[in-house]
Amino acid sequence: MAIAALLIWMCTAAVGAYLLTSRARPADDGVEAEPAHAPQPEPVTAPAAAAPAQQAAHPKDRRPKDRFDPPSLVRAKSQPIPGGRALAEFAHPALAIIGLAFWILYVLSRDRVFAAIGLGVVLGAICAGLSWFTVNHRDVRKGQRSALALSPRLLILHGTGAALTLLFAALIVARV
């Protein structure tokens, strides 16, 4: 059963590598890369004496240098966790590779510690992958171009492989 989990994990990794290296849809699929109009802060027209009171009333006008930010930076600043997408984009494949390495060590040595570590790391990889998918899916619903425009069939195949890998690894660690 450990070898079956290893084979499923490797197939899931192969589908994931294909997803990372290919673009399933053409670049011009009707979704704009930038929004048609980014919200621009209103210009400050009050006299200099009333500026501190107005800044307290309008928090978006506190930093006048933000007026000149490009739309991509405005979008990045409005994310719930700035840099979250980049973190998930790096963490998901990195954790999956580390977990696969621990699982290979388990298959070669049959030391259960490696299986438990591999299970824990694959749980982290799945969480990072789900968060990455959620961020991309939310951006597509908002009308923004996602960093990845992928085939739903391949995503389902990758997710199913991850679920089977998790199931097999959990059964092995639990000695069922």
MARRO-89373 format. One line per field, with one value per residue: residue number from 1; residue in three letters; chain; x, y, z of N, C-alpha, C, O in turn. Coordinates in pm, whole numbers, plus 50000, padded with zeros to 5 digits. Each point is the difference from the previous one (the first is absolute). Last residue first. Layout:
<nodes>
titi (NUM	...) $
guvo (ala	...) $
marvo (A	...) $
neast (X	...) $
nnorth (Y	...) $
nup (Z	...) $
caeast (X	...) $
canorth (Y	...) $
caup (Z	...) $
ceast (X	...) $
cnorth (Y	...) $
cup (Z	...) $
oeast (X	...) $
onorth (Y	...) $
oup (Z	...) $
</nodes>
This chain:
<nodes>
titi (176	175	174	173	172	171	170	169	168	167	166	165	164	163	162	161	160	159	158	157	156	155	154	153	152	151	150	149	148	147	146	145	144	143	142	141	140	139	138	137	136	135	134	133	132	131	130	129	128	127	126	125	124	123	122	121	120	119	118	117	116	115	114	113	112	111	110	109	108	107	106	105	104	103	102	101	100	99	98	97	96	95	94	93	92	91	90	89	88	87	86	85	84	83	82	81	80	79	78	77	76	75	74	73	72	71	70	69	68	67	66	65	64	63	62	61	60	59	58	57	56	55	54	53	52	51	50	49	48	47	46	45	44	43	42	41	40	39	38	37	36	35	34	33	32	31	30	29	28	27	26	25	24	23	22	21	20	19	18	17	16	15	14	13	12	11	10	9	8	7	6	5	4	3	2	1) $
guvo (val	arg	ala	val	ile	leu	ala	ala	phe	leu	leu	thr	leu	ala	ala	gly	thr	gly	his	leu	ile	leu	leu	arg	pro	ser	leu	ala	leu	ala	ser	arg	gln	gly	lys	arg	val	asp	arg	his	asn	val	thr	phe	trp	ser	leu	gly	ala	cys	ile	ala	gly	leu	val	val	gly	leu	gly	ile	ala	ala	phe	val	arg	asp	arg	ser	leu	val	tyr	leu	ile	trp	phe	ala	leu	gly	ile	ile	ala	leu	ala	pro	his	ala	phe	glu	ala	leu	ala	arg	gly	gly	pro	ile	pro	gln	ser	lys	ala	arg	val	leu	ser	pro	pro	asp	phe	arg	asp	lys	pro	arg	arg	asp	lys	pro	his	ala	ala	gln	gln	ala	pro	ala	ala	ala	ala	pro	ala	thr	val	pro	glu	pro	gln	pro	ala	his	ala	pro	glu	ala	glu	val	gly	asp	asp	ala	pro	arg	ala	arg	ser	thr	leu	leu	tyr	ala	gly	val	ala	ala	thr	cys	met	trp	ile	leu	leu	ala	ala	ile	ala	met) $
marvo (A	A	A	A	A	A	A	A	A	A	A	A	A	A	A	A	A	A	A	A	A	A	A	A	A	A	A	A	A	A	A	A	A	A	A	A	A	A	A	A	A	A	A	A	A	A	A	A	A	A	A	A	A	A	A	A	A	A	A	A	A	A	A	A	A	A	A	A	A	A	A	A	A	A	A	A	A	A	A	A	A	A	A	A	A	A	A	A	A	A	A	A	A	A	A	A	A	A	A	A	A	A	A	A	A	A	A	A	A	A	A	A	A	A	A	A	A	A	A	A	A	A	A	A	A	A	A	A	A	A	A	A	A	A	A	A	A	A	A	A	A	A	A	A	A	A	A	A	A	A	A	A	A	A	A	A	A	A	A	A	A	A	A	A	A	A	A	A	A	A	A	A	A	A	A	A) $
neast (49618	50390	50154	50317	49810	49564	50033	50152	49641	49672	50166	50025	49564	49845	50233	49831	49579	50065	50158	49636	49685	50177	49978	49549	49878	50351	50189	50390	50206	50194	49468	49627	49482	49587	49743	50027	50527	50334	49977	50291	50543	50139	49979	50409	50435	49973	50068	50513	50282	49910	50248	50512	50099	49974	50431	50414	49960	50129	50525	50251	49952	50314	50520	50098	50043	50421	50187	50358	49897	49541	49992	50198	49708	49674	50181	50019	49553	49859	50195	49767	49551	50029	50079	49587	49651	50138	50000	49560	49750	50146	49808	49504	49919	50098	49651	49444	49545	49932	50012	50518	50127	49782	50231	50417	49932	49891	50400	50149	50106	49704	50259	50291	49771	49820	49662	49450	49613	49633	49530	49762	50469	50257	49836	50194	50488	50043	49905	50340	50139	49560	49745	49823	50216	49774	49966	50039	49878	50034	49907	49856	50058	50211	50267	50160	49521	49703	49769	50405	50635	50455	49957	50043	50097	50575	50457	50362	49756	49698	50249	50168	49659	49910	50328	49949	49664	50169	50283	49748	49816	50320	50107	49667	50027	50348	49884	49721) $
nnorth (50094	50407	50583	50273	49917	50282	50525	50102	49985	50442	50440	50015	50131	50531	50284	49957	50313	50523	50103	50012	50455	50422	49989	50166	50551	50394	50533	50436	50371	50390	50310	50409	50209	50167	49740	49407	49745	49956	49578	49500	49909	49859	49466	49588	49920	49704	49429	49732	49915	49552	49483	49845	49797	49446	49623	49885	49589	49439	49765	49807	49467	49545	49850	49666	49412	49579	49635	50141	50241	50361	50540	50476	50327	50447	50549	50393	50326	50520	50509	50298	50365	50559	50450	50263	50430	50559	50503	50351	50307	50548	50463	50281	50417	50603	50457	49982	50203	50255	50339	50217	49868	50305	50476	50009	49994	50480	50468	50490	50425	50234	49981	50411	50321	49848	50095	49833	49545	50042	50405	50234	50292	50424	50557	50413	50305	50483	50599	50490	50155	50117	49814	49682	49360	49498	49452	49496	49509	49448	49764	49662	49708	49480	49562	49650	49823	49687	49764	49614	50050	49800	49400	49505	49634	50069	49818	49812	49833	49491	49476	49724	49664	49436	49587	49786	49557	49450	49732	49741	49453	49544	49810	49643	49427	49676	49794	49499) $
nup (50953	50301	49920	49575	49457	49750	49752	49450	49542	49820	49672	49427	49651	49828	49552	49448	49761	49759	49449	49553	49843	49652	49424	49677	49829	49660	49933	50067	50473	50154	50053	50005	50012	50121	50498	50082	50001	50468	50401	49975	50192	50544	50217	49964	50366	50492	50056	50059	50502	50355	49946	50212	50537	50151	49945	50396	50411	49916	50040	50486	50202	49829	50202	50461	50026	49756	49701	49501	49447	49944	50222	49745	49629	50149	50070	49575	49838	50216	49804	49569	50042	50162	49643	49680	50190	50094	49673	49906	50435	50135	49724	50103	50393	50042	50252	50095	50021	49453	49685	49772	49438	49552	49782	49606	49423	49668	49963	50156	50215	50476	50548	50341	50464	50593	50362	49787	50084	50485	50167	50389	50204	49700	50004	50358	49913	49656	50030	49928	49439	49573	49599	49705	49850	49758	49918	49763	49795	49761	49490	49563	49623	50239	49902	49834	49637	49632	49676	49768	49791	50173	49834	50152	50213	50262	50392	50213	50538	50018	50011	50473	50325	49920	50224	50535	50159	49982	50428	50455	50010	50137	50539	50307	49983	50318	50527	50117) $
caeast (49873	50016	49911	50050	50128	49974	49937	50101	50093	49929	49974	50130	50036	49910	50042	50125	49964	49936	50104	50089	49926	49991	50130	50019	49932	49890	50024	49874	49996	50138	50070	50069	50142	50025	50001	49863	49926	50039	49939	49858	49985	50038	49897	49883	50039	50000	49862	49936	50056	49947	49860	49997	50038	49887	49899	50042	49987	49857	49946	50047	49927	49861	50000	50020	49871	50001	49885	50045	50129	49989	49919	50081	50096	49927	49982	50131	50031	49920	50059	50128	49970	49958	50115	50090	49931	49991	50130	50055	49936	50037	50138	50002	49946	50101	50089	50136	49993	49987	49865	49980	50084	49942	49878	50040	50046	49888	49936	50025	50071	49924	49927	50083	49980	50130	50107	50077	50068	50128	50017	49870	49940	50072	49953	49865	50004	50054	49900	49965	50103	50115	49976	49980	49978	50103	49957	49961	50097	49947	50034	50031	49976	49863	49987	50114	50100	50019	49890	49877	49889	50016	50080	49918	49896	49882	49920	50080	50087	49919	49942	50109	50029	49890	50017	50109	49947	49909	50083	50063	49895	49968	50112	49995	49885	50044	50091	49918) $
canorth (49933	49852	49951	50051	49937	49860	49998	50031	49887	49885	50028	49994	49858	49939	50046	49932	49860	49995	50029	49885	49893	50036	49973	49853	49943	49914	49858	49969	49874	49968	49919	49883	50023	50050	50146	50047	49976	50102	50127	49991	50010	50136	50094	49985	50052	50146	50047	49987	50105	50129	50007	50024	50139	50080	50000	50093	50137	50032	50017	50131	50102	50001	50064	50143	50068	50066	49953	49955	49932	49879	49900	49948	49910	49877	49923	49950	49885	49887	49956	49933	49872	49903	49972	49902	49878	49899	49938	49953	49872	49901	49960	49918	49868	49898	50033	49974	49977	49859	49972	50057	49926	49866	50024	50023	49871	49914	49935	49857	49970	50041	49886	49933	50051	49991	50025	50116	49968	49929	49913	49957	49914	49873	49920	49953	49895	49872	49896	49996	49932	50083	50083	50138	50082	50099	50134	50083	50105	50109	49978	50125	50109	50047	50108	49986	50104	50059	50089	49924	50092	50119	50106	50091	49923	50086	50022	50034	50116	50120	50038	50059	50132	50086	50018	50097	50130	50040	50038	50129	50103	50014	50067	50142	50057	50023	50115	50119) $
caup (49969	50000	50105	50128	50031	50034	50133	50101	50014	50055	50142	50067	50012	50099	50132	50034	50030	50132	50099	50003	50068	50143	50060	50006	50118	49963	49984	49932	49928	49965	50098	49946	49980	49866	50003	50023	49877	49902	50042	49968	49855	49959	50046	49914	49869	50013	50010	49869	49914	50048	49959	49855	49976	50049	49893	49894	50047	50012	49865	49954	50076	49952	49870	50025	50009	50131	50078	50132	49997	49917	50071	50111	49936	49971	50124	50040	49913	50046	50128	49969	49934	50102	50086	49939	49958	50106	50031	49874	49968	50102	49972	49879	50029	49976	49889	50046	50145	50033	50047	50133	50094	50022	50076	50139	50054	50040	49885	49991	49877	49883	49947	49900	49865	49935	50097	49958	49874	50017	49884	49952	50101	50000	49888	50031	50101	49953	50022	50142	50077	50037	50119	49958	50118	50031	49963	50113	50026	50081	50141	50070	49906	50000	50097	50090	49990	50132	50032	50013	49980	50083	49938	49921	49933	50007	49879	49883	50022	50025	49872	49922	50055	49956	49855	49979	50038	49892	49885	50032	49987	49858	49933	50039	49930	49863	50001	50000) $
ceast (50022	49868	50005	49914	50053	50129	49971	49942	50103	50095	49931	49983	50134	50031	49914	50050	50124	49961	49943	50109	50087	49927	50002	50134	50019	49934	49873	50010	49861	50005	50144	50073	50061	50145	50022	49991	49855	49925	50034	49927	49853	49982	50031	49892	49883	50038	49994	49856	49936	50052	49938	49856	49995	50028	49875	49898	50036	49980	49852	49946	50042	49920	49857	49999	50012	49876	50002	49892	50038	50131	49992	49923	50092	50091	49926	49990	50135	50025	49924	50065	50129	49969	49964	50119	50093	49936	49982	50136	50056	49940	50047	50140	50003	49951	50111	50092	50137	49995	49979	49862	49981	50078	49933	49880	50043	50045	49890	49932	50034	50063	49919	49931	50086	49985	50136	50116	50086	50071	50133	50012	49867	49944	50072	49947	49862	50007	50052	49901	49964	50095	50122	49979	49990	49960	50109	49963	49955	50111	49942	50025	50030	49985	49854	49996	50112	50112	50011	49883	49870	49883	50000	50088	49911	49893	49888	49919	50070	50086	49916	49949	50111	50022	49890	50022	50104	49938	49914	50083	50059	49892	49970	50110	49986	49887	50048	50087) $
cnorth (49901	49927	49847	49948	50046	49927	49856	49997	50026	49883	49881	50021	49982	49852	49937	50039	49920	49859	49993	50018	49875	49893	50036	49965	49849	49942	49925	49854	49982	49872	49978	49930	49874	50031	50059	50152	50047	49983	50111	50130	50000	50017	50142	50101	49994	50066	50151	50049	49996	50116	50132	50013	50035	50149	50074	50002	50102	50144	50034	50029	50140	50109	50009	50076	50149	50088	50053	49935	49941	49923	49870	49894	49939	49899	49869	49919	49940	49874	49879	49949	49923	49864	49896	49965	49900	49870	49881	49934	49941	49864	49896	49950	49907	49859	49897	50032	49975	49983	49853	49967	50052	49923	49867	50027	50015	49866	49905	49943	49852	49954	50034	49877	49931	50047	50004	50029	50116	49969	49927	49901	49946	49906	49866	49913	49947	49895	49863	49889	49990	49925	50086	50093	50145	50084	50100	50140	50080	50099	50115	49967	50135	50122	50042	50105	49977	50101	50064	50087	49922	50096	50124	50104	50087	49931	50099	50027	50045	50124	50127	50044	50071	50142	50091	50025	50109	50136	50041	50049	50138	50105	50022	50078	50148	50057	50031	50126) $
cup (49889	49978	50013	50115	50136	50038	50043	50140	50108	50022	50066	50150	50070	50020	50109	50137	50037	50042	50142	50106	50011	50079	50148	50065	50013	50125	49962	49958	49939	49918	49955	50113	49943	49973	49862	50004	50016	49868	49900	50036	49959	49850	49957	50037	49903	49868	50014	50001	49861	49914	50045	49950	49852	49980	50046	49887	49893	50046	50001	49860	49956	50072	49943	49868	50028	50007	50145	50085	50136	50000	49920	50079	50106	49929	49973	50130	50037	49918	50054	50128	49968	49937	50107	50089	49931	49952	50094	50020	49872	49969	50101	49969	49880	50027	49987	49884	50062	50151	50033	50056	50142	50103	50032	50088	50146	50060	50048	49876	49985	49870	49876	49941	49895	49856	49933	50095	49950	49870	50011	49885	49951	50102	49995	49887	50036	50110	49960	50028	50148	50090	50025	50117	49954	50120	50034	49952	50121	50032	50081	50146	50063	49909	50004	50111	50100	49990	50136	50042	50002	49985	50086	49934	49912	49918	50030	49875	49872	50016	50014	49863	49923	50050	49944	49852	49979	50028	49881	49881	50024	49978	49852	49932	50033	49917	49859	50000) $
oeast (49906	49969	49935	50052	50045	50000	50018	50065	50030	50002	50036	50058	50017	50001	50050	50050	49998	50015	50062	50031	50000	50041	50063	50008	50006	50069	49888	50060	49900	50088	50031	50067	49953	50033	49989	49897	49944	49964	49914	49913	49960	49948	49911	49938	49974	49945	49912	49956	49972	49924	49925	49971	49956	49911	49931	49974	49934	49916	49954	49956	49916	49922	49964	49942	49907	49984	49944	50031	50059	50000	50016	50058	50032	49989	50029	50063	50016	50008	50061	50054	50004	50029	50075	50046	50010	50043	50061	50035	50014	50070	50071	50020	50028	50077	50066	50015	50031	50063	49892	49982	50000	49942	49952	49997	49977	49935	50000	49887	50075	49929	49955	50041	49967	49960	50086	50065	50088	50122	50104	49916	49963	49995	49940	49933	49983	49961	49928	50001	50040	49963	50110	49974	50095	49883	50065	50055	49881	50105	49998	49915	50055	50095	49933	50037	49978	50109	49924	49900	49948	49965	49913	50106	49946	50010	49962	50057	50026	49964	50004	50040	49991	49976	50028	50030	49969	49985	50035	49997	49967	50008	50028	49979	49974	50023	50016	49959) $
onorth (49933	49904	49943	49972	49918	49918	49966	49952	49912	49942	49962	49928	49909	49951	49961	49915	49921	49964	49943	49907	49934	49966	49932	49908	49947	49946	50048	49969	50003	49982	50009	50063	49889	50056	50122	50056	50059	50098	50082	50044	50075	50103	50071	50060	50096	50104	50065	50066	50105	50091	50062	50083	50109	50076	50060	50106	50103	50071	50083	50111	50089	50071	50098	50109	50076	50091	49939	49927	49892	49877	49891	49900	49882	49880	49898	49894	49878	49890	49904	49889	49878	49897	49905	49886	49886	49892	49895	49907	49878	49899	49906	49883	49881	49905	49965	49918	50051	50077	49962	49999	49922	49934	49979	49957	49909	49948	49960	50037	49963	49976	49910	49952	50006	49923	50081	50104	49981	49981	50055	49911	49888	49880	49898	49900	49880	49886	49901	49944	49903	49898	49967	50119	50054	50030	49987	50051	50033	49963	50113	49940	50088	50074	49990	49971	49952	49968	50093	49949	49962	50068	50019	50034	49951	49989	50023	50038	50119	50108	50088	50104	50120	50096	50086	50113	50110	50082	50094	50118	50096	50080	50108	50114	50082	50083	50117	50103) $
oup (49958	50070	50087	50108	50080	50091	50117	50093	50081	50109	50112	50081	50081	50113	50105	50075	50094	50116	50090	50074	50104	50111	50081	50081	50111	50087	50018	49898	50072	49916	49881	50082	50025	49896	49982	49962	49908	49936	49968	49926	49912	49956	49953	49912	49927	49964	49942	49905	49942	49967	49925	49915	49963	49959	49917	49943	49987	49946	49921	49972	49986	49937	49936	49991	49973	49919	50090	50094	50006	50001	50056	50043	49995	50025	50062	50011	50000	50055	50047	50002	50016	50060	50022	50000	50045	50041	49979	49928	49988	50007	49964	49967	50012	49990	50098	49908	50108	50073	50046	50122	50095	50086	50111	50115	50081	50091	50116	49970	49911	49902	49929	49895	49882	49914	50037	49986	49916	49999	49962	49987	50034	49976	49965	50026	50021	49973	50015	50110	50064	50059	49955	49979	49943	50021	50103	49902	50011	50053	49953	50068	49934	49977	49897	50114	50111	49951	50030	50052	49895	50097	50085	50053	49901	49878	50115	49898	49982	49953	49915	49948	49974	49927	49917	49960	49955	49909	49928	49966	49930	49906	49947	49956	49912	49912	49964	49947) $
</nodes>
